[in-house]
């Protein structure tokens, strides 16, 4: 019998330990005082004091119906998985799409995340978790 708490490794997906699900985790990332603004995506970053990267996606109703919002979530998760190797462990990321007239694609979102990673650099874990 397998342990119910153990998640099998999924090389192409995000396990439950890699996702932000609790409201308090999202709120901590919003309140951390660190946000990176791109053309299509805003990234909120916060130190999590864990050995892994965790990510969450927040898509509001202003983006349209459930089908459109779920598509945006899938696109942002796929872009994050493609960039996750460049990101240091110990941080929570919340991706929020900006409202735009064009359809966000995985390639476009991935390119923007890569650009923000190269442009912004990484804060120390103490600086990312501090509210200013």
N, C-alpha and C positions, 0 to 999 in steps of 0.2 A: 504494500500500500504506500502511496506517496503522501508526503506532507502537504496539507492544504495551503500552507503559507508559502511554499516554495513555488516559484514561477519557473517554468522551463526556459532556457535561454532561447531568444528569438533574434537571430542576427539582423533581420530586416525590420523588426517592429520595436515598439516600446513596451517594456514590461510594466506592470502596475507600479513598480518601484521607481520607474523613470518618469512617471507622470505626476503632475500636480492635480489633485482632485478636491482638496479641502478648501473652503472659502478662506480660511485663515492664512493658508499658504499663498493664495493669490493676493490677498490684501497685504501681506507682508512684502511681497514683491512690488506692489504698487507704492507702498509707503517707504520703500528703501531709499528713495531719492535719486535713483539712477535709471534713466531711460535713454534709449538710443532711438532716434527718429530717422526712418528711411522714407523713401518715396511711397512705398506700398505697405510697409510694416513698421510698427513701433515695438521695441523689445524692452521689457522691464527686467532688470537683473537684481538678484539678491543672493548673498551668501547663505548656504543652507547647512553648513557644518556636517555634511555627509560626504562619503567617498564617491558619490556619483552625481551626474548632471540630472536635474529633473526639469521637465518643461510642461507648460500648460498653454492652452489656446483659448482666447476669449473673443467671441464674435457676437456682437450685439444685433438686435433686431433691425437696426438701421440698414443692415446689409441685404435685407430681403427675407424671403421665406426660408423655411427649414432646409429645403433642398440646396439653395445657394449657400446658406450658412454652413451646412455640413460639408459641402464641396470646399469651401475656404479652409475649414479645419483640416481636411485631408491633405490639401495642398501645403499648408503650413507645417503639418507634421512630417510630410515627405521631405520638405526642404530642410527642416531641422535635423532629420536623420542623416541627410547627406552632409551636413556641416558639423555634426556632433563631434567628429574626431579632432577638429581644430579647436574645440572649446575645452577649457580646463574643468576638472572635476570640482565639486564643492559649490556649485551655483544653481539657483533656480532661475528659469527663464519663462517669462510669460510673453507670448506673441499675440499682438493685436493688429489685425489688418486695418489699414486705412480705407476709407470709402473712396472708390475710384470708379471711373466710367469703364475702364478696360477690365477684362477678365484676368485675374491673377493666375499665372501658370506656375508649375513647379520650378521650371527653369528660371523664370523671372524672380521668384521668391528666393531660390537658392543663390542666385547671383547677388541679390541684394543682401542676404545674410552674410555671404562671403565678403562683400564689400564693407559691411559694417564691422565685421570681425577684424579685417585688416586696418581699417581706418581708426577705430576706437581704441584698440589695445585692451588689456584686461586690468581691472582694478584689483587691489589686494582684497582678500576675503574680509578683512576688517573694514575696509573702506566701503565695500559694496553693501554690507549689512547695516551701516550706520545711517541714521536718518539725519538729514541736515536741516 
